[in-house]
């Protein structure tokens, strides 16, 4: 008998992951990767997503999996989850009020559910990961930017038009640096890869985009959180200070989330989450000083469990349980 499955696609600024996910247990049956081509024109980015979905469906059929029960696509940025319109996306400059869902459906001839990428990750962690069985969860994804997802009473919080949960854009320092969203002092300006780069540039007196020390860049000369973490392991003062500052502001934000939502669990994922050991001291100091003691003592702060699978698993779950207005 053919195994029931859903397709889940997770789009990042550079890469796309596309997977066949079992409908019953959330297991990844098949995973494919491709470029996101996020700098292209709006329609071309959508066409690339559709092409990768089509390739996954073709591969699944060749392997005897049949057709998916549903298709979910997770993309960055605020979007109207009910209409499938992307209001703006940090990695796709051309998407401004872009009707992504209707365009994808026209391209592949199938119904599609479009969800915010951090929301999808939250769903994935609650279905198969660190938050399985939990009903009140705050999820933070620390990557190029900072995303967030809220599970309250066992349900994902979408808000009036489906754009709730932009936790990376809470203000943690009103006099802080300008954020890509247009505000100042957002959590993303400190606790993301781009925020860490900004902290390093500030401490070295470098202008934005100037060449960085070779120890903290990758083979393509791009800032590397992994490289900065390696320097921190060696006791490098610059790296330790940058992570301590990021942890300080992360703790301020988490304390606020604890006080507002009273969650059972705060789940932290993304590429920057691997550096939590270097942020934990300042983070926990702020949590203890700013959150109500009773609330903070009842909540746990843990690492995400699904890693790069979180987005595709959550996108598949969103497809199987499409959002409805309450």
N, C-alpha and C positions, 0 to 999 in steps of 0.2 A: 504494500500500500504506500502511495506517495506521502511523504512527510509534509505536513502543513507548515508553511513558512511565510515570513514577511521580508520585504526588502527594506534595508535601512541604509541611507547615505548620509555621511557626515562631511560637510565641507569646511575646510580651514583656509587660511590665507594662502597657503602654498599647495597643499595636497587634499585629495578627496579619498575617503575610505568608503567602500560600498560593500555591503554584506548581505548574505542570505541568513536569516535568523529564525530559528525554530519558533513557531507560534506558541507552543506549549511551555517551553522552559527557558527561552531566551538564549539558547546556545548558538554560537556562531558556526554555521555549517560551511560557509564559503566566504572568503574575503578577497576583495580586489582593491588595488590602489591606482591612483592616477593623479595628474596635475590639476589644480583648480583653475588656472588661467584667470585669476581674479582681476587682472588689470585690463581685460578685454572689454568691449562694449557690452551693455546689459544683455542683449539678446544672445550674444556669443557665449557669455558665461552660462546662461541657461541651456543653450544648445550643448555645451560641454557636459553639464550635469546629466542631461537627457541621454547623451551618447554613452556615458558610463553606466547609467542605469540599464540601458538597452543591452550593453555588453554583458552585464551581470545576469540579466534575464536569459540571454542566449546561452551563456555558460551553464546556468542552472538547468536549462532544458536539456542541454547535451549530456549533463550528468544524471539525468533522470529525476530531477526534483520537481518538474512540472512548473506551473505558474504560481506566483506569490498570491497570498490571500490579500495583502495590502502593501502599499509602498509609502514609506516615510522619508522625508528629506529634511535634514537639520542644517541650518545656515546661521551665520553670525548676524548679530544686530537686532534692533527692535523690529518686530513685524506683527502685522495683524493676523493672528493665528486662525481667525475665523474666515477671513477672505483669502489668506495666503499671499497677502501683499507685503513686501519688504519695504519698510519705511526708509531705512538707511542701513548700510552695512559697512563696518569699519574696513573690511578688506576689499569690498567691491564698490568703488567710487561711483560707478554708473547706476547702481541700484538706489533710486530715490523714488519711493512710491511705486515700486516695480511689481506688477502682478505675476509673481513667480509661479504660483500654483497653476493658474489657468494656462500659462505658456508651457509649462512642463506637461500638463495633461494633453495639450494639443500636439506636442511633439512625440509623446510616447503612446498616446491613445489609451491611457489608464488613469483612474482616479489617483490623486496624490495628496498626502497630508504634509504640510510644511510647518516645521516647528523651529523655534530658536535653539541653537546648538547647546547652550548651557542647560536649558530646560530639558532637552533630550537626554543629556548626560545625567541629570537628576533622576529622570524616569528610569534610565538604565541601572543606576546604582540602587534604586529602590526595588527594581525587578530582580536583578541578578547580583548586585554588588554589596558594598559595605553597609547600605541602608536597607537591606532586605528585611521586610516585616515591620519597618518603622513607619509611623504615621505622621510625624512632624519633623521635617528635615530641612536644613539649609545647606545647599551645595554651592561651593565656590570653585571655579575653574581658573587657575592662575597660569595663563599662557602668554601669548603675545599681548593680549589684553586680559581683563578680568571679567568673567561672566558669572551669572548666578542663576540658581533655580530654587524655588520654594515649594515644598510639599507640606500642606497643612491639612490635617484630618484625613490623610491618605490620598489627597488630591493635589494635582499640580495647580498652583495659583497662576491664572492667566491675566486677571484684571479685566477691566471694562472692554478693552479692545485687543486683549491678548498680548500686551507688551509689559506685563509686570515682571519683576525679578531682575531688573538691571542693577544688580548689587555692586558691580564694579564702579558704578557712577554715583555712589553715595559720597558726600563730601567728608573727608577726614581732616582736611586742613584748608580752611577758607582762603588762606593766603598762599596756598601751594601753587605748583606749576600748572600751566594751562594744559588741559586734557584734549585729546582728539575729539571728544564730544562737544567741545566748546566751553565747558565749565572750567573751574579751577580746583585743584586739590582733591581730585577724585581718588578713590582707592586704587584704581588702575594706574594712576600716575606714580605709584610706589611699588605695588606688589605684583607687577607683571614683568615680563621680559623687557618691554619697552621702558617701563618705569625704572627698573634696575639699571638699564643702560643710562637713563637720564641721571640717576644718582651718581653713577661712576663718572660721567662727563662733568657733573657739577663739582665733584671732589677733585678731579684732575684739572679743572679750569678749562675744559675743552668746549668748543662750540658744538651744537648738535650736529651729528653726522661726521664729525672729525674722526680720523683714524684712532683706534683704540690700541692699548698694549697687546702684543701678539698672544699673550697667555690667555686672553679672554675673548678671542675671536675664533671662528671656525675656519675651515679651509677656503671659504669664499669671502673671508674678511668680515663676516657678520658677527654681531655680538652673540656670545654663547653663555647661557646660564650655566651650562655644564662646565665650561671653562672657569667661570667665576666661582663655582662650587669647589672645583679642584684647588683653586687658589685659597679658598677659605679653609679647606682641609689642611693646607700647608701653613696656616696661621697668618696669611696675608692680611694686613691691617685694612687695606682698602676694601677687600672683598667682605671681610667680617663687618665692617661699618655699614656697607651697603645693605647687607642682609639684615643687620640689626635695625636699620631705619625702616626697611620694608616690613619687618615683623612688628615694629612699633605701630605703624599705621594699620596693618592687618588686624592687630589686636584691638585697636579702637573700633574698627568696623565690626568685628565679630562680637564685641561686647554689646554694640547697638543691636545687632541681629538677635542676640540672646534675649535682650530686654524686650524687643518688639514681638518676637515670634515664640519665645519659650520652647525651642525645639528639643527633641531627644538627642539629636545628633547634628553636628556640623561636619560635613564631608568636604575635604579639600583635595582637588585633583589638578591636572594640567602639568605642563613641563616644569614650571617653577616649584611645584609641590615637592620635588625631590630635594629642594634646599630648605625644607621646613626645619631640619635640625639646627640650622644656623639662624633661623628666625624665631625659634620657639621661645627662647628666654624673654625677649622683649615682647613678643606676642602675648604670652601668658601673663606677664606682668600687667599689661594693659587690660586684659580680660578680667583679671582679679580685681583691679582697681576701679573698673568702670561698670561691670555688670553686677546686677543684684546677686549677692552671694548664693542665695537659695537657688536661683535660676541657673547660675553658672555651675553649681555643684551637681545639678541634675543632668547636665548636658555633657556629652563627650565630643571631643574634636579628633577626627580620625582621617586617615588618608583614603582616597578613593581606591576601590579594589579592581576595577575593570580596565584601567589604563586606557590604551588607544581604542579598545572595544566599546567604551562607554557610550560614545556618540551614536554609533551604528545600532547598538542594542536598544538605546533609548528611542532612536528614530523609528525603528521597527515597532516598538511598543506603542509609540504615538500613533502610528498608522493603524495598528490593531484596535486602538481605543481613541478614535478621533475626538477632538475637543468639541463640546457643545456649550452653548450659552445656558447658564443656570437661570 
